Amino acid sequence: MLAEDYSPNRLERAKLAISRLVDKLRDDRIGLIVFAGNSFVQLPITTDYVSAKMFLNSINTDMVPVQGTDIAGAISAALNSFSDRKDVGKSLILITDVEDLEGEALTAAQSAKEMGALVINLKQALLFQFVHTEHLLTVIR
């Protein structure tokens, strides 16, 4: 995520895109999960957008001591964070700069689908094609 093929680097560009998305949210809940070789909930699901942006800005590559790309673990952490209510929408946006090296992402995404969650995997290259967050919101809804 520290590659500098996007200025200043991939992580900062991803954080900027997420920040712009948060700016567009209204009456939606958001949570943040940081992942590499394992994952953890950085911010539990909330409607507190100020806190979301504060936690977002604090994300760095040293937060997860185990290197790797365990997308399945991130999906699992997200599913555990979601409400069991059936009458609310659930969307999970994955932002990663590599393929799933741990190999279980498709299985986890299928489990998420069965639980009624929409999983959107945005590789960094695709994410940065969205100049305005409104386009990203259109894809999500």
Disulfide bonds with the S-S distance in Angstrom:
none
